[in-house]
Amino acid sequence: MRLEALEHGFRPLQTVQIRLIKRFAGYLPGPIAVMSYRRDLFGKYFAPILQIAMRHAKGWRVGDVELFAAFVSKQNQCAY
C-alpha cells in the first residue's frame, strides 16, 4: 500500500527532482519518497545513519551490500 501523503507535500526543489526521477525511471521508488517526504523530521537524520550502516559494515564491500540488497528485494518481490 502506498501512502497518499507520499505523492504530495514536497518542497519545490524536491518536486523537480522527483519529476526527473519519474521521467527517467518511470516511477518513484518507495525509499526515495520516504526519505524525501518531510525531510526535516525523518530523512535528514535517517539517511546518514543508513549510509553508515550500509557502507561501513566491517567485512562488506559496496558490491557485497548492493548484491545482498538486490537479493533481499527479489525475495520480497520489491520493485526497487
mmCIF file of the N, C-alpha and C atoms, coordinates in Angstrom:
data_MODEL
# 
_entry.id   MODEL 
# 
loop_
_atom_site.group_PDB 
_atom_site.id 
_atom_site.type_symbol 
_atom_site.label_atom_id 
_atom_site.label_alt_id 
_atom_site.label_comp_id 
_atom_site.label_asym_id 
_atom_site.label_entity_id 
_atom_site.label_seq_id 
_atom_site.pdbx_PDB_ins_code 
_atom_site.Cartn_x 
_atom_site.Cartn_y 
_atom_site.Cartn_z 
_atom_site.occupancy 
_atom_site.B_iso_or_equiv 
_atom_site.pdbx_formal_charge 
_atom_site.auth_seq_id 
_atom_site.auth_comp_id 
_atom_site.auth_asym_id 
_atom_site.auth_atom_id 
_atom_site.pdbx_PDB_model_num 
ATOM 1   N N  . MET A 1 1  ? 0.845  -1.183  0.000   1.00 0.00 ? 1  MET A N  1 
ATOM 2   C CA . MET A 1 1  ? 0.000  0.000   0.000   1.00 0.00 ? 1  MET A CA 1 
ATOM 3   C C  . MET A 1 1  ? 0.883  1.236   0.000   1.00 0.00 ? 1  MET A C  1 
ATOM 4   N N  . ARG A 1 2  ? 0.586  2.178   -0.843  1.00 0.00 ? 2  ARG A N  1 
ATOM 5   C CA . ARG A 1 2  ? 1.356  3.414   -0.933  1.00 0.00 ? 2  ARG A CA 1 
ATOM 6   C C  . ARG A 1 2  ? 0.573  4.524   -0.249  1.00 0.00 ? 2  ARG A C  1 
ATOM 7   N N  . LEU A 1 3  ? 1.242  5.252   0.630   1.00 0.00 ? 3  LEU A N  1 
ATOM 8   C CA . LEU A 1 3  ? 0.583  6.346   1.335   1.00 0.00 ? 3  LEU A CA 1 
ATOM 9   C C  . LEU A 1 3  ? 0.328  7.509   0.391   1.00 0.00 ? 3  LEU A C  1 
ATOM 10  N N  . GLU A 1 4  ? -0.868 8.042   0.420   1.00 0.00 ? 4  GLU A N  1 
ATOM 11  C CA . GLU A 1 4  ? -1.220 9.186   -0.416  1.00 0.00 ? 4  GLU A CA 1 
ATOM 12  C C  . GLU A 1 4  ? -0.328 10.386  -0.092  1.00 0.00 ? 4  GLU A C  1 
ATOM 13  N N  . ALA A 1 5  ? 0.082  10.504  1.174   1.00 0.00 ? 5  ALA A N  1 
ATOM 14  C CA . ALA A 1 5  ? 0.922  11.629  1.583   1.00 0.00 ? 5  ALA A CA 1 
ATOM 15  C C  . ALA A 1 5  ? 2.246  11.650  0.837   1.00 0.00 ? 5  ALA A C  1 
ATOM 16  N N  . LEU A 1 6  ? 2.703  10.491  0.387   1.00 0.00 ? 6  LEU A N  1 
ATOM 17  C CA . LEU A 1 6  ? 3.987  10.434  -0.312  1.00 0.00 ? 6  LEU A CA 1 
ATOM 18  C C  . LEU A 1 6  ? 3.889  10.886  -1.765  1.00 0.00 ? 6  LEU A C  1 
ATOM 19  N N  . GLU A 1 7  ? 2.717  11.273  -2.193  1.00 0.00 ? 7  GLU A N  1 
ATOM 20  C CA . GLU A 1 7  ? 2.547  11.783  -3.552  1.00 0.00 ? 7  GLU A CA 1 
ATOM 21  C C  . GLU A 1 7  ? 2.565  13.312  -3.580  1.00 0.00 ? 7  GLU A C  1 
ATOM 22  N N  . HIS A 1 8  ? 2.448  13.955  -2.444  1.00 0.00 ? 8  HIS A N  1 
ATOM 23  C CA . HIS A 1 8  ? 2.372  15.421  -2.369  1.00 0.00 ? 8  HIS A CA 1 
ATOM 24  C C  . HIS A 1 8  ? 3.173  15.892  -1.160  1.00 0.00 ? 8  HIS A C  1 
ATOM 25  N N  . GLY A 1 9  ? 3.291  17.201  -1.003  1.00 0.00 ? 9  GLY A N  1 
ATOM 26  C CA . GLY A 1 9  ? 3.881  17.764  0.197   1.00 0.00 ? 9  GLY A CA 1 
ATOM 27  C C  . GLY A 1 9  ? 5.389  17.911  0.152   1.00 0.00 ? 9  GLY A C  1 
ATOM 28  N N  . PHE A 1 10 ? 5.973  17.940  -1.057  1.00 0.00 ? 10 PHE A N  1 
ATOM 29  C CA . PHE A 1 10 ? 7.406  18.110  -1.167  1.00 0.00 ? 10 PHE A CA 1 
ATOM 30  C C  . PHE A 1 10 ? 7.737  19.575  -1.411  1.00 0.00 ? 10 PHE A C  1 
ATOM 31  N N  . ARG A 1 11 ? 8.962  19.951  -1.092  1.00 0.00 ? 11 ARG A N  1 
ATOM 32  C CA . ARG A 1 11 ? 9.431  21.306  -1.374  1.00 0.00 ? 11 ARG A CA 1 
ATOM 33  C C  . ARG A 1 11 ? 9.634  21.465  -2.880  1.00 0.00 ? 11 ARG A C  1 
ATOM 34  N N  . PRO A 1 12 ? 9.723  22.721  -3.372  1.00 0.00 ? 12 PRO A N  1 
ATOM 35  C CA . PRO A 1 12 ? 9.843  22.944  -4.819  1.00 0.00 ? 12 PRO A CA 1 
ATOM 36  C C  . PRO A 1 12 ? 11.028 22.206  -5.466  1.00 0.00 ? 12 PRO A C  1 
ATOM 37  N N  . LEU A 1 13 ? 12.202 22.253  -4.861  1.00 0.00 ? 13 LEU A N  1 
ATOM 38  C CA . LEU A 1 13 ? 13.359 21.567  -5.438  1.00 0.00 ? 13 LEU A CA 1 
ATOM 39  C C  . LEU A 1 13 ? 13.150 20.055  -5.429  1.00 0.00 ? 13 LEU A C  1 
ATOM 40  N N  . GLN A 1 14 ? 12.572 19.541  -4.365  1.00 0.00 ? 14 GLN A N  1 
ATOM 41  C CA . GLN A 1 14 ? 12.285 18.107  -4.292  1.00 0.00 ? 14 GLN A CA 1 
ATOM 42  C C  . GLN A 1 14 ? 11.288 17.710  -5.376  1.00 0.00 ? 14 GLN A C  1 
ATOM 43  N N  . THR A 1 15 ? 10.306 18.572  -5.627  1.00 0.00 ? 15 THR A N  1 
ATOM 44  C CA . THR A 1 15 ? 9.308  18.287  -6.649  1.00 0.00 ? 15 THR A CA 1 
ATOM 45  C C  . THR A 1 15 ? 9.972  18.154  -8.018  1.00 0.00 ? 15 THR A C  1 
ATOM 46  N N  . VAL A 1 16 ? 10.916 19.032  -8.313  1.00 0.00 ? 16 VAL A N  1 
ATOM 47  C CA . VAL A 1 16 ? 11.639 18.968  -9.585  1.00 0.00 ? 16 VAL A CA 1 
ATOM 48  C C  . VAL A 1 16 ? 12.454 17.676  -9.653  1.00 0.00 ? 16 VAL A C  1 
ATOM 49  N N  . GLN A 1 17 ? 13.159 17.357  -8.574  1.00 0.00 ? 17 GLN A N  1 
ATOM 50  C CA . GLN A 1 17 ? 13.963 16.132  -8.549  1.00 0.00 ? 17 GLN A CA 1 
ATOM 51  C C  . GLN A 1 17 ? 13.094 14.889  -8.721  1.00 0.00 ? 17 GLN A C  1 
ATOM 52  N N  . ILE A 1 18 ? 11.960 14.872  -8.062  1.00 0.00 ? 18 ILE A N  1 
ATOM 53  C CA . ILE A 1 18 ? 11.060 13.721  -8.142  1.00 0.00 ? 18 ILE A CA 1 
ATOM 54  C C  . ILE A 1 18 ? 10.494 13.584  -9.550  1.00 0.00 ? 18 ILE A C  1 
ATOM 55  N N  . ARG A 1 19 ? 10.158 14.700  -10.174 1.00 0.00 ? 19 ARG A N  1 
ATOM 56  C CA . ARG A 1 19 ? 9.669  14.637  -11.559 1.00 0.00 ? 19 ARG A CA 1 
ATOM 57  C C  . ARG A 1 19 ? 10.733 14.071  -12.493 1.00 0.00 ? 19 ARG A C  1 
ATOM 58  N N  . LEU A 1 20 ? 11.987 14.468  -12.283 1.00 0.00 ? 20 LEU A N  1 
ATOM 59  C CA . LEU A 1 20 ? 13.071 13.936  -13.111 1.00 0.00 ? 20 LEU A CA 1 
ATOM 60  C C  . LEU A 1 20 ? 13.247 12.434  -12.901 1.00 0.00 ? 20 LEU A C  1 
ATOM 61  N N  . ILE A 1 21 ? 13.190 12.015  -11.654 1.00 0.00 ? 21 ILE A N  1 
ATOM 62  C CA . ILE A 1 21 ? 13.310 10.580  -11.365 1.00 0.00 ? 21 ILE A CA 1 
ATOM 63  C C  . ILE A 1 21 ? 12.181 9.818   -12.035 1.00 0.00 ? 21 ILE A C  1 
ATOM 64  N N  . LYS A 1 22 ? 10.962 10.321  -11.900 1.00 0.00 ? 22 LYS A N  1 
ATOM 65  C CA . LYS A 1 22 ? 9.811  9.652   -12.512 1.00 0.00 ? 22 LYS A CA 1 
ATOM 66  C C  . LYS A 1 22 ? 9.932  9.619   -14.028 1.00 0.00 ? 22 LYS A C  1 
ATOM 67  N N  . ARG A 1 23 ? 10.470 10.691  -14.590 1.00 0.00 ? 23 ARG A N  1 
ATOM 68  C CA . ARG A 1 23 ? 10.597 10.760  -16.056 1.00 0.00 ? 23 ARG A CA 1 
ATOM 69  C C  . ARG A 1 23 ? 11.594 9.731   -16.572 1.00 0.00 ? 23 ARG A C  1 
ATOM 70  N N  . PHE A 1 24 ? 12.731 9.605   -15.898 1.00 0.00 ? 24 PHE A N  1 
ATOM 71  C CA . PHE A 1 24 ? 13.766 8.707   -16.380 1.00 0.00 ? 24 PHE A CA 1 
ATOM 72  C C  . PHE A 1 24 ? 13.590 7.266   -15.901 1.00 0.00 ? 24 PHE A C  1 
ATOM 73  N N  . ALA A 1 25 ? 13.079 7.086   -14.690 1.00 0.00 ? 25 ALA A N  1 
ATOM 74  C CA . ALA A 1 25 ? 12.901 5.733   -14.150 1.00 0.00 ? 25 ALA A CA 1 
ATOM 75  C C  . ALA A 1 25 ? 11.504 5.186   -14.434 1.00 0.00 ? 25 ALA A C  1 
ATOM 76  N N  . GLY A 1 26 ? 10.553 6.074   -14.670 1.00 0.00 ? 26 GLY A N  1 
ATOM 77  C CA . GLY A 1 26 ? 9.184  5.639   -14.916 1.00 0.00 ? 26 GLY A CA 1 
ATOM 78  C C  . GLY A 1 26 ? 8.321  5.617   -13.663 1.00 0.00 ? 26 GLY A C  1 
ATOM 79  N N  . TYR A 1 27 ? 8.934  5.677   -12.510 1.00 0.00 ? 27 TYR A N  1 
ATOM 80  C CA . TYR A 1 27 ? 8.206  5.683   -11.237 1.00 0.00 ? 27 TYR A CA 1 
ATOM 81  C C  . TYR A 1 27 ? 9.136  6.218   -10.156 1.00 0.00 ? 27 TYR A C  1 
ATOM 82  N N  . LEU A 1 28 ? 8.572  6.517   -9.008  1.00 0.00 ? 28 LEU A N  1 
ATOM 83  C CA . LEU A 1 28 ? 9.363  6.977   -7.870  1.00 0.00 ? 28 LEU A CA 1 
ATOM 84  C C  . LEU A 1 28 ? 9.487  5.840   -6.868  1.00 0.00 ? 28 LEU A C  1 
ATOM 85  N N  . PRO A 1 29 ? 10.695 5.300   -6.699  1.00 0.00 ? 29 PRO A N  1 
ATOM 86  C CA . PRO A 1 29 ? 10.859 4.206   -5.738  1.00 0.00 ? 29 PRO A CA 1 
ATOM 87  C C  . PRO A 1 29 ? 10.445 4.631   -4.332  1.00 0.00 ? 29 PRO A C  1 
ATOM 88  N N  . GLY A 1 30 ? 9.822  3.720   -3.611  1.00 0.00 ? 30 GLY A N  1 
ATOM 89  C CA . GLY A 1 30 ? 9.338  3.993   -2.261  1.00 0.00 ? 30 GLY A CA 1 
ATOM 90  C C  . GLY A 1 30 ? 10.376 4.557   -1.310  1.00 0.00 ? 30 GLY A C  1 
ATOM 91  N N  . PRO A 1 31 ? 11.594 3.983   -1.258  1.00 0.00 ? 31 PRO A N  1 
ATOM 92  C CA . PRO A 1 31 ? 12.589 4.522   -0.329  1.00 0.00 ? 31 PRO A CA 1 
ATOM 93  C C  . PRO A 1 31 ? 12.934 5.984   -0.593  1.00 0.00 ? 31 PRO A C  1 
ATOM 94  N N  . ILE A 1 32 ? 12.966 6.381   -1.845  1.00 0.00 ? 32 ILE A N  1 
ATOM 95  C CA . ILE A 1 32 ? 13.255 7.779   -2.162  1.00 0.00 ? 32 ILE A CA 1 
ATOM 96  C C  . ILE A 1 32 ? 12.116 8.665   -1.684  1.00 0.00 ? 32 ILE A C  1 
ATOM 97  N N  . ALA A 1 33 ? 10.889 8.227   -1.888  1.00 0.00 ? 33 ALA A N  1 
ATOM 98  C CA . ALA A 1 33 ? 9.732  9.006   -1.437  1.00 0.00 ? 33 ALA A CA 1 
ATOM 99  C C  . ALA A 1 33 ? 9.733  9.156   0.086   1.00 0.00 ? 33 ALA A C  1 
ATOM 100 N N  . VAL A 1 34 ? 10.011 8.080   0.784   1.00 0.00 ? 34 VAL A N  1 
ATOM 101 C CA . VAL A 1 34 ? 10.002 8.120   2.251   1.00 0.00 ? 34 VAL A CA 1 
ATOM 102 C C  . VAL A 1 34 ? 11.104 9.034   2.777   1.00 0.00 ? 34 VAL A C  1 
ATOM 103 N N  . MET A 1 35 ? 12.307 8.934   2.184   1.00 0.00 ? 35 MET A N  1 
ATOM 104 C CA . MET A 1 35 ? 13.426 9.762   2.659   1.00 0.00 ? 35 MET A CA 1 
ATOM 105 C C  . MET A 1 35 ? 13.224 11.241  2.323   1.00 0.00 ? 35 MET A C  1 
ATOM 106 N N  . SER A 1 36 ? 12.420 11.540  1.297   1.00 0.00 ? 36 SER A N  1 
ATOM 107 C CA . SER A 1 36 ? 12.220 12.925  0.867   1.00 0.00 ? 36 SER A CA 1 
ATOM 108 C C  . SER A 1 36 ? 11.052 13.611  1.554   1.00 0.00 ? 36 SER A C  1 
ATOM 109 N N  . TYR A 1 37 ? 10.019 12.850  1.893   1.00 0.00 ? 37 TYR A N  1 
ATOM 110 C CA . TYR A 1 37 ? 8.824  13.451  2.467   1.00 0.00 ? 37 TYR A CA 1 
ATOM 111 C C  . TYR A 1 37 ? 9.114  13.955  3.878   1.00 0.00 ? 37 TYR A C  1 
ATOM 112 N N  . ARG A 1 38 ? 8.814  15.217  4.118   1.00 0.00 ? 38 ARG A N  1 
ATOM 113 C CA . ARG A 1 38 ? 9.055  15.855  5.426   1.00 0.00 ? 38 ARG A CA 1 
ATOM 114 C C  . ARG A 1 38 ? 10.470 15.539  5.916   1.00 0.00 ? 38 ARG A C  1 
ATOM 115 N N  . ARG A 1 39 ? 11.412 15.841  5.056   1.00 0.00 ? 39 ARG A N  1 
ATOM 116 C CA . ARG A 1 39 ? 12.823 15.527  5.278   1.00 0.00 ? 39 ARG A CA 1 
ATOM 117 C C  . ARG A 1 39 ? 13.343 16.053  6.610   1.00 0.00 ? 39 ARG A C  1 
ATOM 118 N N  . ASP A 1 40 ? 12.866 17.198  7.047   1.00 0.00 ? 40 ASP A N  1 
ATOM 119 C CA . ASP A 1 40 ? 13.345 17.784  8.307   1.00 0.00 ? 40 ASP A CA 1 
ATOM 120 C C  . ASP A 1 40 ? 13.041 16.911  9.517   1.00 0.00 ? 40 ASP A C  1 
ATOM 121 N N  . LEU A 1 41 ? 11.994 16.095  9.439   1.00 0.00 ? 41 LEU A N  1 
ATOM 122 C CA . LEU A 1 41 ? 11.625 15.262  10.578  1.00 0.00 ? 41 LEU A CA 1 
ATOM 123 C C  . LEU A 1 41 ? 12.250 13.873  10.551  1.00 0.00 ? 41 LEU A C  1 
ATOM 124 N N  . PHE A 1 42 ? 12.537 13.362  9.343   1.00 0.00 ? 42 PHE A N  1 
ATOM 125 C CA . PHE A 1 42 ? 12.986 11.979  9.272   1.00 0.00 ? 42 PHE A CA 1 
ATOM 126 C C  . PHE A 1 42 ? 14.208 11.793  8.380   1.00 0.00 ? 42 PHE A C  1 
ATOM 127 N N  . GLY A 1 43 ? 14.049 12.069  7.097   1.00 0.00 ? 43 GLY A N  1 
ATOM 128 C CA . GLY A 1 43 ? 15.088 11.745  6.123   1.00 0.00 ? 43 GLY A CA 1 
ATOM 129 C C  . GLY A 1 43 ? 16.433 12.378  6.386   1.00 0.00 ? 43 GLY A C  1 
ATOM 130 N N  . LYS A 1 44 ? 16.437 13.621  6.853   1.00 0.00 ? 44 LYS A N  1 
ATOM 131 C CA . LYS A 1 44 ? 17.696 14.326  7.096   1.00 0.00 ? 44 LYS A CA 1 
ATOM 132 C C  . LYS A 1 44 ? 18.530 13.610  8.156   1.00 0.00 ? 44 LYS A C  1 
ATOM 133 N N  . TYR A 1 45 ? 17.888 12.982  9.106   1.00 0.00 ? 45 TYR A N  1 
ATOM 134 C CA . TYR A 1 45 ? 18.591 12.310  10.192  1.00 0.00 ? 45 TYR A CA 1 
ATOM 135 C C  . TYR A 1 45 ? 18.824 10.822  9.906   1.00 0.00 ? 45 TYR A C  1 
ATOM 136 N N  . PHE A 1 46 ? 17.873 10.205  9.220   1.00 0.00 ? 46 PHE A N  1 
ATOM 137 C CA . PHE A 1 46 ? 17.970 8.776   8.981   1.00 0.00 ? 46 PHE A CA 1 
ATOM 138 C C  . PHE A 1 46 ? 18.940 8.434   7.848   1.00 0.00 ? 46 PHE A C  1 
ATOM 139 N N  . ALA A 1 47 ? 19.004 9.275   6.818   1.00 0.00 ? 47 ALA A N  1 
ATOM 140 C CA . ALA A 1 47 ? 19.855 8.999   5.659   1.00 0.00 ? 47 ALA A CA 1 
ATOM 141 C C  . ALA A 1 47 ? 21.327 8.822   6.036   1.00 0.00 ? 47 ALA A C  1 
ATOM 142 N N  . PRO A 1 48 ? 21.913 9.706   6.854   1.00 0.00 ? 48 PRO A N  1 
ATOM 143 C CA . PRO A 1 48 ? 23.322 9.495   7.227   1.00 0.00 ? 48 PRO A CA 1 
ATOM 144 C C  . PRO A 1 48 ? 23.539 8.214   8.031   1.00 0.00 ? 48 PRO A C  1 
ATOM 145 N N  . ILE A 1 49 ? 22.600 7.880   8.891   1.00 0.00 ? 49 ILE A N  1 
ATOM 146 C CA . ILE A 1 49 ? 22.722 6.653   9.680   1.00 0.00 ? 49 ILE A CA 1 
ATOM 147 C C  . ILE A 1 49 ? 22.640 5.435   8.765   1.00 0.00 ? 49 ILE A C  1 
ATOM 148 N N  . LEU A 1 50 ? 21.736 5.495   7.796   1.00 0.00 ? 50 LEU A N  1 
ATOM 149 C CA . LEU A 1 50 ? 21.601 4.401   6.841   1.00 0.00 ? 50 LEU A CA 1 
ATOM 150 C C  . LEU A 1 50 ? 22.879 4.236   6.020   1.00 0.00 ? 50 LEU A C  1 
ATOM 151 N N  . GLN A 1 51 ? 23.473 5.352   5.602   1.00 0.00 ? 51 GLN A N  1 
ATOM 152 C CA . GLN A 1 51 ? 24.725 5.288   4.854   1.00 0.00 ? 51 GLN A CA 1 
ATOM 153 C C  . GLN A 1 51 ? 25.829 4.637   5.682   1.00 0.00 ? 51 GLN A C  1 
ATOM 154 N N  . ILE A 1 52 ? 25.929 5.006   6.939   1.00 0.00 ? 52 ILE A N  1 
ATOM 155 C CA . ILE A 1 52 ? 26.946 4.420   7.817   1.00 0.00 ? 52 ILE A CA 1 
ATOM 156 C C  . ILE A 1 52 ? 26.711 2.920   7.968   1.00 0.00 ? 52 ILE A C  1 
ATOM 157 N N  . ALA A 1 53 ? 25.462 2.554   8.194   1.00 0.00 ? 53 ALA A N  1 
ATOM 158 C CA . ALA A 1 53 ? 25.140 1.138   8.400   1.00 0.00 ? 53 ALA A CA 1 
ATOM 159 C C  . ALA A 1 53 ? 25.400 0.317   7.145   1.00 0.00 ? 53 ALA A C  1 
ATOM 160 N N  . MET A 1 54 ? 25.056 0.860   5.987   1.00 0.00 ? 54 MET A N  1 
ATOM 161 C CA . MET A 1 54 ? 25.168 0.100   4.750   1.00 0.00 ? 54 MET A CA 1 
ATOM 162 C C  . MET A 1 54 ? 26.561 0.173   4.127   1.00 0.00 ? 54 MET A C  1 
ATOM 163 N N  . ARG A 1 55 ? 27.243 1.276   4.281   1.00 0.00 ? 55 ARG A N  1 
ATOM 164 C CA . ARG A 1 55 ? 28.522 1.457   3.584   1.00 0.00 ? 55 ARG A CA 1 
ATOM 165 C C  . ARG A 1 55 ? 29.748 1.190   4.447   1.00 0.00 ? 55 ARG A C  1 
ATOM 166 N N  . HIS A 1 56 ? 29.571 1.170   5.745   1.00 0.00 ? 56 HIS A N  1 
ATOM 167 C CA . HIS A 1 56 ? 30.728 0.992   6.617   1.00 0.00 ? 56 HIS A CA 1 
ATOM 168 C C  . HIS A 1 56 ? 30.657 -0.305  7.410   1.00 0.00 ? 56 HIS A C  1 
ATOM 169 N N  . ALA A 1 57 ? 29.904 -1.249  6.891   1.00 0.00 ? 57 ALA A N  1 
ATOM 170 C CA . ALA A 1 57 ? 29.822 -2.543  7.563   1.00 0.00 ? 57 ALA A CA 1 
ATOM 171 C C  . ALA A 1 57 ? 31.174 -3.245  7.437   1.00 0.00 ? 57 ALA A C  1 
ATOM 172 N N  . LYS A 1 58 ? 31.690 -3.709  8.531   1.00 0.00 ? 58 LYS A N  1 
ATOM 173 C CA . LYS A 1 58 ? 33.004 -4.359  8.507   1.00 0.00 ? 58 LYS A CA 1 
ATOM 174 C C  . LYS A 1 58 ? 32.943 -5.651  7.710   1.00 0.00 ? 58 LYS A C  1 
ATOM 175 N N  . GLY A 1 59 ? 33.895 -5.796  6.829   1.00 0.00 ? 59 GLY A N  1 
ATOM 176 C CA . GLY A 1 59 ? 33.995 -7.008  6.046   1.00 0.00 ? 59 GLY A CA 1 
ATOM 177 C C  . GLY A 1 59 ? 33.107 -7.034  4.814   1.00 0.00 ? 59 GLY A C  1 
ATOM 178 N N  . TRP A 1 60 ? 32.332 -5.993  4.588   1.00 0.00 ? 60 TRP A N  1 
ATOM 179 C CA . TRP A 1 60 ? 31.440 -5.947  3.428   1.00 0.00 ? 60 TRP A CA 1 
ATOM 180 C C  . TRP A 1 60 ? 31.902 -4.841  2.491   1.00 0.00 ? 60 TRP A C  1 
ATOM 181 N N  . ARG A 1 61 ? 32.089 -5.176  1.257   1.00 0.00 ? 61 ARG A N  1 
ATOM 182 C CA . ARG A 1 61 ? 32.392 -4.161  0.247   1.00 0.00 ? 61 ARG A CA 1 
ATOM 183 C C  . ARG A 1 61 ? 31.075 -3.596  -0.279  1.00 0.00 ? 61 ARG A C  1 
ATOM 184 N N  . VAL A 1 62 ? 31.153 -2.471  -0.990  1.00 0.00 ? 62 VAL A N  1 
ATOM 185 C CA . VAL A 1 62 ? 29.947 -1.834  -1.528  1.00 0.00 ? 62 VAL A CA 1 
ATOM 186 C C  . VAL A 1 62 ? 29.195 -2.817  -2.426  1.00 0.00 ? 62 VAL A C  1 
ATOM 187 N N  . GLY A 1 63 ? 29.910 -3.541  -3.255  1.00 0.00 ? 63 GLY A N  1 
ATOM 188 C CA . GLY A 1 63 ? 29.270 -4.515  -4.142  1.00 0.00 ? 63 GLY A CA 1 
ATOM 189 C C  . GLY A 1 63 ? 28.548 -5.610  -3.378  1.00 0.00 ? 63 GLY A C  1 
ATOM 190 N N  . ASP A 1 64 ? 29.152 -6.047  -2.257  1.00 0.00 ? 64 ASP A N  1 
ATOM 191 C CA . ASP A 1 64 ? 28.511 -7.074  -1.433  1.00 0.00 ? 64 ASP A CA 1 
ATOM 192 C C  . ASP A 1 64 ? 27.183 -6.583  -0.875  1.00 0.00 ? 64 ASP A C  1 
ATOM 193 N N  . VAL A 1 65 ? 27.199 -5.353  -0.383  1.00 0.00 ? 65 VAL A N  1 
ATOM 194 C CA . VAL A 1 65 ? 25.984 -4.769  0.193   1.00 0.00 ? 65 VAL A CA 1 
ATOM 195 C C  . VAL A 1 65 ? 24.904 -4.627  -0.881  1.00 0.00 ? 65 VAL A C  1 
ATOM 196 N N  . GLU A 1 66 ? 25.275 -4.138  -2.068  1.00 0.00 ? 66 GLU A N  1 
ATOM 197 C CA . GLU A 1 66 ? 24.302 -3.973  -3.150  1.00 0.00 ? 66 GLU A CA 1 
ATOM 198 C C  . GLU A 1 66 ? 23.738 -5.312  -3.596  1.00 0.00 ? 66 GLU A C  1 
ATOM 199 N N  . LEU A 1 67 ? 24.595 -6.318  -3.696  1.00 0.00 ? 67 LEU A N  1 
ATOM 200 C CA . LEU A 1 67 ? 24.131 -7.650  -4.088  1.00 0.00 ? 67 LEU A CA 1 
ATOM 201 C C  . LEU A 1 67 ? 23.174 -8.228  -3.049  1.00 0.00 ? 67 LEU A C  1 
ATOM 202 N N  . PHE A 1 68 ? 23.511 -8.061  -1.786  1.00 0.00 ? 68 PHE A N  1 
ATOM 203 C CA . PHE A 1 68 ? 22.649 -8.533  -0.705  1.00 0.00 ? 68 PHE A CA 1 
ATOM 204 C C  . PHE A 1 68 ? 21.291 -7.822  -0.758  1.00 0.00 ? 68 PHE A C  1 
ATOM 205 N N  . ALA A 1 69 ? 21.318 -6.504  -0.956  1.00 0.00 ? 69 ALA A N  1 
ATOM 206 C CA . ALA A 1 69 ? 20.073 -5.729  -1.026  1.00 0.00 ? 69 ALA A CA 1 
ATOM 207 C C  . ALA A 1 69 ? 19.228 -6.164  -2.221  1.00 0.00 ? 69 ALA A C  1 
ATOM 208 N N  . ALA A 1 70 ? 19.872 -6.404  -3.362  1.00 0.00 ? 70 ALA A N  1 
ATOM 209 C CA . ALA A 1 70 ? 19.140 -6.851  -4.549  1.00 0.00 ? 70 ALA A CA 1 
ATOM 210 C C  . ALA A 1 70 ? 18.511 -8.225  -4.314  1.00 0.00 ? 70 ALA A C  1 
ATOM 211 N N  . PHE A 1 71 ? 19.250 -9.114  -3.663  1.00 0.00 ? 71 PHE A N  1 
ATOM 212 C CA . PHE A 1 71 ? 18.728 -10.450 -3.379  1.00 0.00 ? 71 PHE A CA 1 
ATOM 213 C C  . PHE A 1 71 ? 17.510 -10.386 -2.448  1.00 0.00 ? 71 PHE A C  1 
ATOM 214 N N  . VAL A 1 72 ? 17.629 -9.602  -1.388  1.00 0.00 ? 72 VAL A N  1 
ATOM 215 C CA . VAL A 1 72 ? 16.520 -9.473  -0.441  1.00 0.00 ? 72 VAL A CA 1 
ATOM 216 C C  . VAL A 1 72 ? 15.308 -8.848  -1.119  1.00 0.00 ? 72 VAL A C  1 
ATOM 217 N N  . SER A 1 73 ? 15.536 -7.809  -1.951  1.00 0.00 ? 73 SER A N  1 
ATOM 218 C CA . SER A 1 73 ? 14.430 -7.182  -2.671  1.00 0.00 ? 73 SER A CA 1 
ATOM 219 C C  . SER A 1 73 ? 13.741 -8.173  -3.590  1.00 0.00 ? 73 SER A C  1 
ATOM 220 N N  . LYS A 1 74 ? 14.523 -9.004  -4.269  1.00 0.00 ? 74 LYS A N  1 
ATOM 221 C CA . LYS A 1 74 ? 13.950 -10.009 -5.168  1.00 0.00 ? 74 LYS A CA 1 
ATOM 222 C C  . LYS A 1 74 ? 13.134 -11.036 -4.364  1.00 0.00 ? 74 LYS A C  1 
ATOM 223 N N  . GLN A 1 75 ? 13.654 -11.464 -3.233  1.00 0.00 ? 75 GLN A N  1 
ATOM 224 C CA . GLN A 1 75 ? 12.938 -12.431 -2.398  1.00 0.00 ? 75 GLN A CA 1 
ATOM 225 C C  . GLN A 1 75 ? 11.622 -11.842 -1.875  1.00 0.00 ? 75 GLN A C  1 
ATOM 226 N N  . ASN A 1 76 ? 11.641 -10.545 -1.585  1.00 0.00 ? 76 ASN A N  1 
ATOM 227 C CA . ASN A 1 76 ? 10.447 -9.868  -1.081  1.00 0.00 ? 76 ASN A CA 1 
ATOM 228 C C  . ASN A 1 76 ? 9.557  -9.328  -2.205  1.00 0.00 ? 76 ASN A C  1 
ATOM 229 N N  . GLN A 1 77 ? 9.970  -9.578  -3.441  1.00 0.00 ? 77 GLN A N  1 
ATOM 230 C CA . GLN A 1 77 ? 9.253  -9.128  -4.633  1.00 0.00 ? 77 GLN A CA 1 
ATOM 231 C C  . GLN A 1 77 ? 9.060  -7.610  -4.643  1.00 0.00 ? 77 GLN A C  1 
ATOM 232 N N  . CYS A 1 78 ? 10.115 -6.892  -4.242  1.00 0.00 ? 78 CYS A N  1 
ATOM 233 C CA . CYS A 1 78 ? 10.085 -5.423  -4.268  1.00 0.00 ? 78 CYS A CA 1 
ATOM 234 C C  . CYS A 1 78 ? 10.411 -4.931  -5.675  1.00 0.00 ? 78 CYS A C  1 
ATOM 235 N N  . ALA A 1 79 ? 9.802  -3.828  -6.051  1.00 0.00 ? 79 ALA A N  1 
ATOM 236 C CA . ALA A 1 79 ? 10.063 -3.246  -7.369  1.00 0.00 ? 79 ALA A CA 1 
ATOM 237 C C  . ALA A 1 79 ? 11.384 -2.506  -7.408  1.00 0.00 ? 79 ALA A C  1 
ATOM 238 N N  . TYR A 1 80 ? 11.924 -2.158  -6.282  1.00 0.00 ? 80 TYR A N  1 
ATOM 239 C CA . TYR A 1 80 ? 13.178 -1.429  -6.255  1.00 0.00 ? 80 TYR A CA 1 
ATOM 240 C C  . TYR A 1 80 ? 14.210 -2.349  -5.727  1.00 0.00 ? 80 TYR A C  1 
# 
